[in-house]
Amino acid sequence: MIEWAVNLAITVFAIAILLNLYRLAIGPDIVDRILALDTLMINSIALIVLFDIRLSLGILFEAAMLIALMGFVGTVAMTKYLLRGDVIE
Amino acid sequence: MTASSMPFVLELVISLFLVAGALFALIGSIGLARLRDFFMRLHGPTKASTLGLGCLLIGSLLYFSFQRGGLSVHEAIVTVFLFVTAPVSAHMMAKAALFRGVDKGGPSRNYPDR
């Protein structure tokens, strides 16, 4: 039953990633694209965790942690650049 | 997948967590794709995706805790990190959108009847 649930969740997250890519493509403003990238980061973390369960490895959480760190730093850097015109003042 | 050694109730709980997390994240992404302006779109992912990823990581924590024997806290670290950073990044994005003056079409103009 877990295998069925993991397959369903992977499919649903793939659809969610397609929706995020749609918003990333048509976003009217830059902040929409930043928001789409942030959501894409969260959904890719979920996909990595799901593949970890499906392959029964237990070592991919480090990749998830790294993507979470880099995604947060990237989002803050992009919004900081929009707000102040510079990342590190 | 060594699912045969798991009790049925635990398997059911893990599957429910995984499917619930996936549905929450799908709802958040549909909100991101379909809502009308930026401040409405900010609601969907930052709430639903965090809740969805929380459910998913709780399911993963249960699975690996039972499979390895003993508590597996690695997923909990990712969960805590995301719960701390998601409001911060949402706040920064809202500030950037206010600063840029993005288009506020529809009900997010602070005048509900217009």
N, CA and C atoms of all chains as a GROMACS GRO file, in nm:
protein
  609
    1MET      N    1   0.083  -0.121   0.000
    1MET     CA    2   0.000   0.000   0.000
    1MET      C    3   0.087   0.126   0.000
    2ILE      N    4   0.202   0.120   0.068
    2ILE     CA    5   0.291   0.237   0.068
    2ILE      C    6   0.341   0.266  -0.072
    3GLU      N    7   0.366   0.156  -0.148
    3GLU     CA    8   0.416   0.176  -0.284
    3GLU      C    9   0.312   0.248  -0.370
    4TRP      N   10   0.186   0.208  -0.352
    4TRP     CA   11   0.078   0.274  -0.424
    4TRP      C   12   0.068   0.421  -0.386
    5ALA      N   13   0.078   0.447  -0.255
    5ALA     CA   14   0.066   0.587  -0.208
    5ALA      C   15   0.183   0.670  -0.260
    6VAL      N   16   0.304   0.610  -0.262
    6VAL     CA   17   0.420   0.685  -0.311
    6VAL      C   18   0.407   0.715  -0.459
    7ASN      N   19   0.356   0.617  -0.535
    7ASN     CA   20   0.338   0.643  -0.678
    7ASN      C   21   0.236   0.752  -0.702
    8LEU      N   22   0.126   0.748  -0.628
    8LEU     CA   23   0.024   0.853  -0.642
    8LEU      C   24   0.081   0.989  -0.606
    9ALA      N   25   0.159   0.993  -0.496
    9ALA     CA   26   0.213   1.122  -0.451
    9ALA      C   27   0.313   1.176  -0.552
   10ILE      N   28   0.393   1.087  -0.614
   10ILE     CA   29   0.490   1.134  -0.715
   10ILE      C   30   0.416   1.192  -0.834
   11THR      N   31   0.306   1.127  -0.875
   11THR     CA   32   0.227   1.180  -0.987
   11THR      C   33   0.170   1.317  -0.955
   12VAL      N   34   0.114   1.329  -0.833
   12VAL     CA   35   0.052   1.455  -0.794
   12VAL      C   36   0.155   1.566  -0.785
   13PHE      N   37   0.273   1.535  -0.733
   13PHE     CA   38   0.377   1.638  -0.725
   13PHE      C   39   0.429   1.675  -0.863
   14ALA      N   40   0.429   1.579  -0.957
   14ALA     CA   41   0.470   1.614  -1.094
   14ALA      C   42   0.370   1.712  -1.154
   15ILE      N   43   0.240   1.689  -1.129
   15ILE     CA   44   0.140   1.785  -1.179
   15ILE      C   45   0.159   1.922  -1.115
   16ALA      N   46   0.189   1.922  -0.984
   16ALA     CA   47   0.211   2.050  -0.915
   16ALA      C   48   0.330   2.123  -0.972
   17ILE      N   49   0.437   2.049  -1.007
   17ILE     CA   50   0.556   2.112  -1.065
   17ILE      C   51   0.524   2.169  -1.202
   18LEU      N   52   0.438   2.100  -1.279
   18LEU     CA   53   0.398   2.155  -1.409
   18LEU      C   54   0.321   2.285  -1.392
   19LEU      N   55   0.232   2.290  -1.290
   19LEU     CA   56   0.159   2.415  -1.264
   19LEU      C   57   0.255   2.527  -1.226
   20ASN      N   58   0.358   2.494  -1.145
   20ASN     CA   59   0.454   2.598  -1.107
   20ASN      C   60   0.532   2.647  -1.227
   21LEU      N   61   0.566   2.554  -1.319
   21LEU     CA   62   0.640   2.596  -1.438
   21LEU      C   63   0.553   2.684  -1.528
   22TYR      N   64   0.422   2.654  -1.529
   22TYR     CA   65   0.329   2.740  -1.604
   22TYR      C   66   0.331   2.882  -1.548
   23ARG      N   67   0.325   2.895  -1.414
   23ARG     CA   68   0.327   3.028  -1.353
   23ARG      C   69   0.463   3.094  -1.374
   24LEU      N   70   0.570   3.012  -1.372
   24LEU     CA   71   0.704   3.068  -1.396
   24LEU      C   72   0.715   3.121  -1.538
   25ALA      N   73   0.645   3.060  -1.633
   25ALA     CA   74   0.654   3.105  -1.771
   25ALA      C   75   0.571   3.230  -1.794
   26ILE      N   76   0.448   3.236  -1.740
   26ILE     CA   77   0.360   3.347  -1.775
   26ILE      C   78   0.358   3.457  -1.671
   27GLY      N   79   0.433   3.440  -1.558
   27GLY     CA   80   0.419   3.535  -1.448
   27GLY      C   81   0.431   3.679  -1.493
   28PRO      N   82   0.333   3.765  -1.459
   28PRO     CA   83   0.336   3.901  -1.514
   28PRO      C   84   0.450   3.986  -1.456
   29ASP      N   85   0.494   3.954  -1.335
   29ASP     CA   86   0.596   4.037  -1.272
   29ASP      C   87   0.710   3.948  -1.224
   30ILE      N   88   0.818   4.013  -1.183
   30ILE     CA   89   0.933   3.934  -1.138
   30ILE      C   90   0.903   3.863  -1.007
   31VAL      N   91   0.824   3.927  -0.919
   31VAL     CA   92   0.797   3.863  -0.789
   31VAL      C   93   0.713   3.737  -0.808
   32ASP      N   94   0.628   3.735  -0.912
   32ASP     CA   95   0.555   3.610  -0.941
   32ASP      C   96   0.652   3.499  -0.976
   33ARG      N   97   0.756   3.534  -1.051
   33ARG     CA   98   0.851   3.430  -1.089
   33ARG      C   99   0.934   3.385  -0.969
   34ILE      N  100   0.965   3.479  -0.878
   34ILE     CA  101   1.037   3.438  -0.757
   34ILE      C  102   0.951   3.344  -0.673
   35LEU      N  103   0.822   3.378  -0.662
   35LEU     CA  104   0.730   3.292  -0.587
   35LEU      C  105   0.718   3.154  -0.652
   36ALA      N  106   0.714   3.152  -0.786
   36ALA     CA  107   0.706   3.024  -0.855
   36ALA      C  108   0.832   2.941  -0.832
   37LEU      N  109   0.948   3.006  -0.830
   37LEU     CA  110   1.073   2.934  -0.804
   37LEU      C  111   1.077   2.879  -0.662
   38ASP      N  112   1.024   2.957  -0.566
   38ASP     CA  113   1.020   2.913  -0.427
   38ASP      C  114   0.931   2.789  -0.412
   39THR      N  115   0.815   2.793  -0.476
   39THR     CA  116   0.725   2.679  -0.469
   39THR      C  117   0.784   2.558  -0.541
   40LEU      N  118   0.854   2.586  -0.651
   40LEU     CA  119   0.922   2.478  -0.724
   40LEU      C  120   1.027   2.411  -0.636
   41MET      N  121   1.097   2.491  -0.556
   41MET     CA  122   1.196   2.436  -0.463
   41MET      C  123   1.129   2.344  -0.362
   42ILE      N  124   1.016   2.388  -0.306
   42ILE     CA  125   0.947   2.306  -0.206
   42ILE      C  126   0.898   2.175  -0.269
   43ASN      N  127   0.843   2.184  -0.391
   43ASN     CA  128   0.792   2.064  -0.454
   43ASN      C  129   0.905   1.968  -0.493
   44SER      N  130   1.022   2.022  -0.530
   44SER     CA  131   1.132   1.931  -0.564
   44SER      C  132   1.187   1.864  -0.439
   45ILE      N  133   1.185   1.934  -0.324
   45ILE     CA  134   1.222   1.867  -0.199
   45ILE      C  135   1.130   1.749  -0.173
   46ALA      N  136   1.000   1.772  -0.195
   46ALA     CA  137   0.904   1.664  -0.173
   46ALA      C  138   0.930   1.548  -0.267
   47LEU      N  139   0.963   1.577  -0.393
   47LEU     CA  140   0.993   1.468  -0.487
   47LEU      C  141   1.115   1.390  -0.444
   48ILE      N  142   1.218   1.459  -0.394
   48ILE     CA  143   1.339   1.389  -0.350
   48ILE      C  144   1.307   1.298  -0.232
   49VAL      N  145   1.226   1.349  -0.137
   49VAL     CA  146   1.189   1.266  -0.021
   49VAL      C  147   1.108   1.144  -0.066
   50LEU      N  148   1.020   1.165  -0.166
   50LEU     CA  149   0.940   1.052  -0.215
   50LEU      C  150   1.026   0.948  -0.285
   51PHE      N  151   1.125   0.992  -0.364
   51PHE     CA  152   1.214   0.895  -0.427
   51PHE      C  153   1.298   0.824  -0.322
   52ASP      N  154   1.332   0.894  -0.213
   52ASP     CA  155   1.404   0.831  -0.103
   52ASP      C  156   1.322   0.716  -0.045
   53ILE      N  157   1.191   0.742  -0.026
   53ILE     CA  158   1.106   0.634   0.028
   53ILE      C  159   1.092   0.523  -0.074
   54ARG      N  160   1.075   0.559  -0.202
   54ARG     CA  161   1.047   0.458  -0.302
   54ARG      C  162   1.166   0.366  -0.325
   55LEU      N  163   1.287   0.425  -0.329
   55LEU     CA  164   1.406   0.342  -0.347
   55LEU      C  165   1.455   0.284  -0.215
   56SER      N  166   1.394   0.327  -0.103
   56SER     CA  167   1.428   0.277   0.030
   56SER      C  168   1.576   0.298   0.062
   57LEU      N  169   1.628   0.418   0.030
   57LEU     CA  170   1.769   0.446   0.050
   57LEU      C  171   1.796   0.505   0.188
   58GLY      N  172   1.725   0.613   0.221
   58GLY     CA  173   1.748   0.677   0.350
   58GLY      C  174   1.867   0.770   0.355
   59ILE      N  175   1.922   0.808   0.238
   59ILE     CA  176   2.037   0.898   0.239
   59ILE      C  177   2.011   1.026   0.162
   60LEU      N  178   1.895   1.039   0.098
   60LEU     CA  179   1.872   1.154   0.012
   60LEU      C  180   1.823   1.276   0.089
   61PHE      N  181   1.802   1.263   0.222
   61PHE     CA  182   1.754   1.379   0.297
   61PHE      C  183   1.858   1.490   0.299
   62GLU      N  184   1.986   1.454   0.280
   62GLU     CA  185   2.089   1.558   0.275
   62GLU      C  186   2.072   1.644   0.151
   63ALA      N  187   2.035   1.580   0.038
   63ALA     CA  188   2.007   1.658  -0.082
   63ALA      C  189   1.887   1.748  -0.059
   64ALA      N  190   1.786   1.698   0.012
   64ALA     CA  191   1.668   1.780   0.041
   64ALA      C  192   1.706   1.899   0.128
   65MET      N  193   1.791   1.873   0.228
   65MET     CA  194   1.836   1.982   0.316
   65MET      C  195   1.914   2.087   0.239
   66LEU      N  196   2.001   2.042   0.147
   66LEU     CA  197   2.080   2.137   0.068
   66LEU      C  198   1.991   2.221  -0.022
   67ILE      N  199   1.891   2.156  -0.084
   67ILE     CA  200   1.803   2.232  -0.172
   67ILE      C  201   1.723   2.333  -0.091
   68ALA      N  202   1.681   2.294   0.032
   68ALA     CA  203   1.607   2.388   0.116
   68ALA      C  204   1.694   2.509   0.151
   69LEU      N  205   1.819   2.483   0.189
   69LEU     CA  206   1.910   2.593   0.224
   69LEU      C  207   1.932   2.686   0.106
   70MET      N  208   1.968   2.626  -0.010
   70MET     CA  209   2.001   2.709  -0.126
   70MET      C  210   1.878   2.782  -0.177
   71GLY      N  211   1.762   2.718  -0.170
   71GLY     CA  212   1.641   2.784  -0.215
   71GLY      C  213   1.606   2.904  -0.129
   72PHE      N  214   1.623   2.887   0.004
   72PHE     CA  215   1.594   3.000   0.092
   72PHE      C  216   1.690   3.115   0.068
   73VAL      N  217   1.819   3.082   0.057
   73VAL     CA  218   1.918   3.189   0.034
   73VAL      C  219   1.893   3.256  -0.100
   74GLY      N  220   1.857   3.177  -0.202
   74GLY     CA  221   1.829   3.236  -0.332
   74GLY      C  222   1.708   3.327  -0.331
   75THR      N  223   1.601   3.283  -0.263
   75THR     CA  224   1.481   3.367  -0.256
   75THR      C  225   1.511   3.498  -0.185
   76VAL      N  226   1.582   3.489  -0.072
   76VAL     CA  227   1.612   3.611   0.004
   76VAL      C  228   1.704   3.702  -0.077
   77ALA      N  229   1.800   3.644  -0.151
   77ALA     CA  230   1.890   3.727  -0.230
   77ALA      C  231   1.815   3.798  -0.341
   78MET      N  232   1.723   3.726  -0.408
   78MET     CA  233   1.650   3.790  -0.518
   78MET      C  234   1.557   3.900  -0.467
   79THR      N  235   1.485   3.875  -0.358
   79THR     CA  236   1.396   3.978  -0.306
   79THR      C  237   1.476   4.097  -0.252
   80LYS      N  238   1.592   4.067  -0.191
   80LYS     CA  239   1.678   4.174  -0.141
   80LYS      C  240   1.729   4.261  -0.256
   81TYR      N  241   1.760   4.194  -0.368
   81TYR     CA  242   1.805   4.271  -0.485
   81TYR      C  243   1.692   4.359  -0.536
   82LEU      N  244   1.569   4.307  -0.537
   82LEU     CA  245   1.458   4.389  -0.583
   82LEU      C  246   1.432   4.504  -0.488
   83LEU      N  247   1.447   4.478  -0.356
   83LEU     CA  248   1.415   4.582  -0.259
   83LEU      C  249   1.520   4.692  -0.256
   84ARG      N  250   1.648   4.654  -0.253
   84ARG     CA  251   1.752   4.751  -0.226
   84ARG      C  252   1.842   4.781  -0.344
   85GLY      N  253   1.828   4.705  -0.454
   85GLY     CA  254   1.916   4.725  -0.567
   85GLY      C  255   2.053   4.663  -0.549
   86ASP      N  256   2.069   4.588  -0.441
   86ASP     CA  257   2.198   4.527  -0.411
   86ASP      C  258   2.173   4.412  -0.314
   87VAL      N  259   2.258   4.310  -0.321
   87VAL     CA  260   2.233   4.195  -0.234
   87VAL      C  261   2.302   4.215  -0.100
   88ILE      N  262   2.432   4.245  -0.105
   88ILE     CA  263   2.506   4.269   0.018
   88ILE      C  264   2.555   4.413   0.015
   89GLU      N  265   2.506   4.493   0.108
   89GLU     CA  266   2.540   4.635   0.104
   89GLU      C  267   2.660   4.661   0.195
   90MET      N  268   1.158  -0.184  -0.122
   90MET     CA  269   1.044  -0.166  -0.031
   90MET      C  270   1.026  -0.292   0.052
   91THR      N  271   1.055  -0.278   0.179
   91THR     CA  272   1.031  -0.392   0.269
   91THR      C  273   0.904  -0.366   0.347
   92ALA      N  274   0.795  -0.355   0.274
   92ALA     CA  275   0.670  -0.317   0.338
   92ALA      C  276   0.602  -0.435   0.405
   93SER      N  277   0.650  -0.556   0.375
   93SER     CA  278   0.578  -0.672   0.428
   93SER      C  279   0.601  -0.687   0.578
   94SER      N  280   0.712  -0.631   0.630
   94SER     CA  281   0.739  -0.646   0.772
   94SER      C  282   0.669  -0.543   0.857
   95MET      N  283   0.597  -0.449   0.792
   95MET     CA  284   0.532  -0.343   0.868
   95MET      C  285   0.391  -0.384   0.908
   96PRO      N  286   0.348  -0.341   1.026
   96PRO     CA  287   0.207  -0.365   1.060
   96PRO      C  288   0.116  -0.283   0.970
   97PHE      N  289  -0.006  -0.336   0.955
   97PHE     CA  290  -0.097  -0.275   0.858
   97PHE      C  291  -0.136  -0.134   0.897
   98VAL      N  292  -0.151  -0.110   1.029
   98VAL     CA  293  -0.196   0.023   1.074
   98VAL      C  294  -0.090   0.128   1.044
   99LEU      N  295   0.036   0.092   1.068
   99LEU     CA  296   0.144   0.188   1.040
   99LEU      C  297   0.152   0.218   0.890
  100GLU      N  298   0.135   0.113   0.809
  100GLU     CA  299   0.136   0.133   0.665
  100GLU      C  300   0.024   0.226   0.622
  101LEU      N  301  -0.092   0.207   0.682
  101LEU     CA  302  -0.208   0.292   0.650
  101LEU      C  303  -0.181   0.437   0.689
  102VAL      N  304  -0.122   0.457   0.809
  102VAL     CA  305  -0.096   0.594   0.855
  102VAL      C  306   0.005   0.662   0.765
  103ILE      N  307   0.112   0.589   0.728
  103ILE     CA  308   0.214   0.649   0.641
  103ILE      C  309   0.155   0.684   0.505
  104SER      N  310   0.072   0.593   0.452
  104SER     CA  311   0.012   0.621   0.321
  104SER      C  312  -0.081   0.741   0.328
  105LEU      N  313  -0.157   0.753   0.439
  105LEU     CA  314  -0.246   0.868   0.454
  105LEU      C  315  -0.167   0.997   0.460
  106PHE      N  316  -0.055   0.997   0.535
  106PHE     CA  317   0.027   1.118   0.543
  106PHE      C  318   0.081   1.155   0.405
  107LEU      N  319   0.130   1.055   0.330
  107LEU     CA  320   0.187   1.086   0.199
  107LEU      C  321   0.083   1.142   0.105
  108VAL      N  322  -0.035   1.079   0.101
  108VAL     CA  323  -0.138   1.125   0.007
  108VAL      C  324  -0.191   1.261   0.048
  109ALA      N  325  -0.207   1.283   0.181
  109ALA     CA  326  -0.257   1.413   0.228
  109ALA      C  327  -0.156   1.524   0.194
  110GLY      N  328  -0.028   1.497   0.214
  110GLY     CA  329   0.073   1.597   0.179
  110GLY      C  330   0.072   1.630   0.032
  111ALA      N  331   0.059   1.526  -0.051
  111ALA     CA  332   0.057   1.551  -0.195
  111ALA      C  333  -0.065   1.633  -0.234
  112LEU      N  334  -0.181   1.605  -0.174
  112LEU     CA  335  -0.300   1.681  -0.208
  112LEU      C  336  -0.288   1.826  -0.164
  113PHE      N  337  -0.231   1.850  -0.043
  113PHE     CA  338  -0.212   1.988   0.002
  113PHE      C  339  -0.122   2.065  -0.094
  114ALA      N  340  -0.013   2.001  -0.136
  114ALA     CA  341   0.079   2.070  -0.226
  114ALA      C  342   0.014   2.096  -0.361
  115LEU      N  343  -0.070   2.002  -0.407
  115LEU     CA  344  -0.138   2.024  -0.535
  115LEU      C  345  -0.235   2.141  -0.524
  116ILE      N  346  -0.305   2.151  -0.409
  116ILE     CA  347  -0.397   2.264  -0.391
  116ILE      C  348  -0.321   2.396  -0.391
  117GLY      N  349  -0.205   2.397  -0.323
  117GLY     CA  350  -0.124   2.518  -0.323
  117GLY      C  351  -0.077   2.558  -0.462
  118SER      N  352  -0.038   2.459  -0.542
  118SER     CA  353   0.012   2.492  -0.676
  118SER      C  354  -0.102   2.534  -0.767
  119ILE      N  355  -0.221   2.476  -0.749
  119ILE     CA  356  -0.336   2.522  -0.828
  119ILE      C  357  -0.368   2.666  -0.792
  120GLY      N  358  -0.358   2.698  -0.661
  120GLY     CA  359  -0.378   2.838  -0.620
  120GLY      C  360  -0.276   2.930  -0.681
  121LEU      N  361  -0.151   2.883  -0.690
  121LEU     CA  362  -0.046   2.966  -0.752
  121LEU      C  363  -0.075   2.987  -0.899
  122ALA      N  364  -0.130   2.887  -0.965
  122ALA     CA  365  -0.149   2.900  -1.109
  122ALA      C  366  -0.276   2.977  -1.143
  123ARG      N  367  -0.377   2.974  -1.057
  123ARG     CA  368  -0.506   3.023  -1.102
  123ARG      C  369  -0.551   3.155  -1.038
  124LEU      N  370  -0.499   3.191  -0.920
  124LEU     CA  371  -0.554   3.310  -0.854
  124LEU      C  372  -0.514   3.437  -0.929
  125ARG      N  373  -0.580   3.549  -0.895
  125ARG     CA  374  -0.580   3.661  -0.988
  125ARG      C  375  -0.461   3.755  -0.974
  126ASP      N  376  -0.425   3.797  -0.852
  126ASP     CA  377  -0.309   3.886  -0.844
  126ASP      C  378  -0.207   3.833  -0.745
  127PHE      N  379  -0.096   3.904  -0.733
  127PHE     CA  380   0.018   3.845  -0.663
  127PHE      C  381  -0.012   3.819  -0.516
  128PHE      N  382  -0.083   3.912  -0.450
  128PHE     CA  383  -0.104   3.896  -0.307
  128PHE      C  384  -0.201   3.783  -0.275
  129MET      N  385  -0.289   3.750  -0.371
  129MET     CA  386  -0.371   3.631  -0.353
  129MET      C  387  -0.290   3.506  -0.382
  130ARG      N  388  -0.202   3.515  -0.481
  130ARG     CA  389  -0.121   3.399  -0.517
  130ARG      C  390  -0.023   3.364  -0.406
  131LEU      N  391   0.015   3.463  -0.325
  131LEU     CA  392   0.112   3.436  -0.219
  131LEU      C  393   0.054   3.344  -0.112
  132HIS      N  394  -0.079   3.345  -0.098
  132HIS     CA  395  -0.140   3.263   0.006
  132HIS      C  396  -0.127   3.114  -0.022
  133GLY      N  397  -0.148   3.077  -0.149
  133GLY     CA  398  -0.156   2.935  -0.180
  133GLY      C  399  -0.031   2.857  -0.144
  134PRO      N  400   0.083   2.885  -0.209
  134PRO     CA  401   0.202   2.804  -0.184
  134PRO      C  402   0.256   2.815  -0.041
  135THR      N  403   0.254   2.936   0.016
  135THR     CA  404   0.323   2.949   0.144
  135THR      C  405   0.248   2.882   0.257
  136LYS      N  406   0.119   2.862   0.243
  136LYS     CA  407   0.051   2.785   0.347
  136LYS      C  408   0.037   2.639   0.309
  137ALA      N  409  -0.020   2.614   0.191
  137ALA     CA  410  -0.052   2.476   0.156
  137ALA      C  411   0.073   2.393   0.132
  138SER      N  412   0.174   2.452   0.070
  138SER     CA  413   0.292   2.372   0.043
  138SER      C  414   0.369   2.340   0.170
  139THR      N  415   0.372   2.435   0.263
  139THR     CA  416   0.441   2.405   0.389
  139THR      C  417   0.369   2.296   0.466
  140LEU      N  418   0.235   2.305   0.468
  140LEU     CA  419   0.158   2.199   0.535
  140LEU      C  420   0.175   2.066   0.463
  141GLY      N  421   0.175   2.071   0.328
  141GLY     CA  422   0.191   1.948   0.252
  141GLY      C  423   0.326   1.884   0.276
  142LEU      N  424   0.430   1.967   0.272
  142LEU     CA  425   0.564   1.911   0.295
  142LEU      C  426   0.578   1.863   0.439
  143GLY      N  427   0.510   1.931   0.534
  143GLY     CA  428   0.511   1.883   0.672
  143GLY      C  429   0.451   1.744   0.684
  144CYS      N  430   0.334   1.724   0.623
  144CYS     CA  431   0.271   1.592   0.624
  144CYS      C  432   0.361   1.487   0.561
  145LEU      N  433   0.417   1.523   0.445
  145LEU     CA  434   0.502   1.428   0.373
  145LEU      C  435   0.625   1.389   0.454
  146LEU      N  436   0.687   1.488   0.520
  146LEU     CA  437   0.808   1.457   0.597
  146LEU      C  438   0.776   1.381   0.723
  147ILE      N  439   0.654   1.403   0.781
  147ILE     CA  440   0.614   1.320   0.896
  147ILE      C  441   0.598   1.175   0.851
  148GLY      N  442   0.537   1.154   0.732
  148GLY     CA  443   0.525   1.018   0.680
  148GLY      C  444   0.660   0.954   0.657
  149SER      N  445   0.753   1.033   0.599
  149SER     CA  446   0.886   0.980   0.574
  149SER      C  447   0.959   0.948   0.704
  150LEU      N  448   0.939   1.034   0.806
  150LEU     CA  449   1.002   1.010   0.937
  150LEU      C  450   0.951   0.880   0.998
  151LEU      N  451   0.818   0.858   0.989
  151LEU     CA  452   0.762   0.733   1.043
  151LEU      C  453   0.817   0.612   0.969
  152TYR      N  454   0.824   0.623   0.835
  152TYR     CA  455   0.871   0.510   0.755
  152TYR      C  456   1.014   0.473   0.789
  153PHE      N  457   1.102   0.574   0.790
  153PHE     CA  458   1.243   0.541   0.814
  153PHE      C  459   1.269   0.506   0.960
  154SER      N  460   1.189   0.565   1.053
  154SER     CA  461   1.206   0.526   1.193
  154SER      C  462   1.173   0.379   1.212
  155PHE      N  463   1.065   0.334   1.144
  155PHE     CA  464   1.030   0.193   1.162
  155PHE      C  465   1.124   0.102   1.086
  156GLN      N  466   1.167   0.147   0.968
  156GLN     CA  467   1.250   0.059   0.886
  156GLN      C  468   1.389   0.041   0.946
  157ARG      N  469   1.445   0.150   0.998
  157ARG     CA  470   1.581   0.140   1.051
  157ARG      C  471   1.582   0.093   1.196
  158GLY      N  472   1.470   0.106   1.266
  158GLY     CA  473   1.470   0.074   1.407
  158GLY      C  474   1.531   0.190   1.484
  159GLY      N  475   1.452   0.257   1.568
  159GLY     CA  476   1.502   0.376   1.635
  159GLY      C  477   1.456   0.500   1.563
  160LEU      N  478   1.466   0.613   1.633
  160LEU     CA  479   1.412   0.737   1.579
  160LEU      C  480   1.504   0.794   1.472
  161SER      N  481   1.446   0.834   1.360
  161SER     CA  482   1.523   0.897   1.253
  161SER      C  483   1.482   1.043   1.245
  162VAL      N  484   1.573   1.131   1.290
  162VAL     CA  485   1.537   1.272   1.305
  162VAL      C  486   1.580   1.357   1.187
  163HIS      N  487   1.636   1.295   1.082
  163HIS     CA  488   1.687   1.377   0.972
  163HIS      C  489   1.577   1.454   0.903
  164GLU      N  490   1.464   1.387   0.882
  164GLU     CA  491   1.352   1.454   0.816
  164GLU      C  492   1.297   1.566   0.903
  165ALA      N  493   1.304   1.546   1.035
  165ALA     CA  494   1.254   1.650   1.126
  165ALA      C  495   1.336   1.777   1.115
  166ILE      N  496   1.467   1.762   1.085
  166ILE     CA  497   1.551   1.881   1.069
  166ILE      C  498   1.505   1.961   0.948
  167VAL      N  499   1.478   1.890   0.837
  167VAL     CA  500   1.431   1.959   0.717
  167VAL      C  501   1.298   2.027   0.744
  168THR      N  502   1.209   1.958   0.818
  168THR     CA  503   1.078   2.016   0.849
  168THR      C  504   1.091   2.143   0.931
  169VAL      N  505   1.175   2.139   1.035
  169VAL     CA  506   1.192   2.256   1.121
  169VAL      C  507   1.253   2.372   1.043
  170PHE      N  508   1.352   2.340   0.957
  170PHE     CA  509   1.414   2.446   0.876
  170PHE      C  510   1.312   2.511   0.784
  171LEU      N  511   1.228   2.428   0.720
  171LEU     CA  512   1.128   2.486   0.628
  171LEU      C  513   1.024   2.566   0.704
  172PHE      N  514   0.985   2.518   0.823
  172PHE     CA  515   0.885   2.592   0.900
  172PHE      C  516   0.939   2.726   0.948
  173VAL      N  517   1.070   2.734   0.968
  173VAL     CA  518   1.127   2.862   1.010
  173VAL      C  519   1.142   2.956   0.892
  174THR      N  520   1.187   2.902   0.776
  174THR     CA  521   1.223   2.992   0.666
  174THR      C  522   1.107   3.028   0.575
  175ALA      N  523   1.000   2.949   0.571
  175ALA     CA  524   0.891   2.980   0.477
  175ALA      C  525   0.823   3.114   0.507
  176PRO      N  526   0.789   3.148   0.634
  176PRO     CA  527   0.731   3.280   0.658
  176PRO      C  528   0.826   3.394   0.629
  177VAL      N  529   0.956   3.372   0.653
  177VAL     CA  530   1.052   3.479   0.626
  177VAL      C  531   1.056   3.510   0.478
  178SER      N  532   1.065   3.406   0.394
  178SER     CA  533   1.073   3.433   0.250
  178SER      C  534   0.941   3.490   0.198
  179ALA      N  535   0.827   3.445   0.254
  179ALA     CA  536   0.699   3.501   0.211
  179ALA      C  537   0.690   3.649   0.247
  180HIS      N  538   0.739   3.683   0.366
  180HIS     CA  539   0.739   3.823   0.407
  180HIS      C  540   0.828   3.908   0.317
  181MET      N  541   0.945   3.855   0.282
  181MET     CA  542   1.035   3.929   0.193
  181MET      C  543   0.971   3.948   0.056
  182MET      N  544   0.903   3.843   0.006
  182MET     CA  545   0.840   3.857  -0.126
  182MET      C  546   0.726   3.958  -0.122
  183ALA      N  547   0.649   3.958  -0.012
  183ALA     CA  548   0.539   4.055  -0.002
  183ALA      C  549   0.595   4.197   0.004
  184LYS      N  550   0.708   4.213   0.076
  184LYS     CA  551   0.769   4.345   0.083
  184LYS      C  552   0.819   4.390  -0.053
  185ALA      N  553   0.881   4.299  -0.127
  185ALA     CA  554   0.931   4.333  -0.260
  185ALA      C  555   0.816   4.369  -0.354
  186ALA      N  556   0.704   4.295  -0.340
  186ALA     CA  557   0.590   4.324  -0.428
  186ALA      C  558   0.530   4.460  -0.394
  187LEU      N  559   0.522   4.492  -0.265
  187LEU     CA  560   0.470   4.624  -0.226
  187LEU      C  561   0.561   4.734  -0.277
  188PHE      N  562   0.692   4.710  -0.267
  188PHE     CA  563   0.789   4.811  -0.311
  188PHE      C  564   0.780   4.833  -0.461
  189ARG      N  565   0.763   4.725  -0.536
  189ARG     CA  566   0.754   4.740  -0.681
  189ARG      C  567   0.618   4.788  -0.726
  190GLY      N  568   0.517   4.780  -0.637
  190GLY     CA  569   0.385   4.824  -0.675
  190GLY      C  570   0.323   4.738  -0.783
  191VAL      N  571   0.317   4.607  -0.757
  191VAL     CA  572   0.259   4.518  -0.858
  191VAL      C  573   0.109   4.542  -0.867
  192ASP      N  574   0.053   4.495  -0.976
  192ASP     CA  575  -0.088   4.521  -1.006
  192ASP      C  576  -0.178   4.452  -0.904
  193LYS      N  577  -0.264   4.532  -0.840
  193LYS     CA  578  -0.356   4.475  -0.742
  193LYS      C  579  -0.496   4.473  -0.803
  194GLY      N  580  -0.521   4.373  -0.884
  194GLY     CA  581  -0.652   4.363  -0.943
  194GLY      C  582  -0.742   4.278  -0.856
  195GLY      N  583  -0.866   4.321  -0.837
  195GLY     CA  584  -0.958   4.238  -0.764
  195GLY      C  585  -0.961   4.268  -0.616
  196PRO      N  586  -0.998   4.169  -0.532
  196PRO     CA  587  -1.031   4.196  -0.393
  196PRO      C  588  -0.914   4.230  -0.303
  197SER      N  589  -0.791   4.225  -0.348
  197SER     CA  590  -0.681   4.254  -0.256
  197SER      C  591  -0.642   4.401  -0.263
  198ARG      N  592  -0.740   4.491  -0.276
  198ARG     CA  593  -0.710   4.634  -0.275
  198ARG      C  594  -0.746   4.698  -0.144
  199ASN      N  595  -0.784   4.617  -0.046
  199ASN     CA  596  -0.825   4.664   0.085
  199ASN      C  597  -0.961   4.732   0.081
  200TYR      N  598  -1.030   4.726  -0.031
  200TYR     CA  599  -1.166   4.773  -0.040
  200TYR      C  600  -1.252   4.657  -0.086
  201PRO      N  601  -1.320   4.588   0.005
  201PRO     CA  602  -1.384   4.462  -0.034
  201PRO      C  603  -1.495   4.478  -0.136
  202ASP      N  604  -1.554   4.599  -0.148
  202ASP     CA  605  -1.670   4.608  -0.235
  202ASP      C  606  -1.634   4.661  -0.374
  203ARG      N  607  -1.506   4.681  -0.401
  203ARG     CA  608  -1.472   4.731  -0.533
  203ARG      C  609  -1.413   4.624  -0.621
   0.00000   0.00000   0.00000
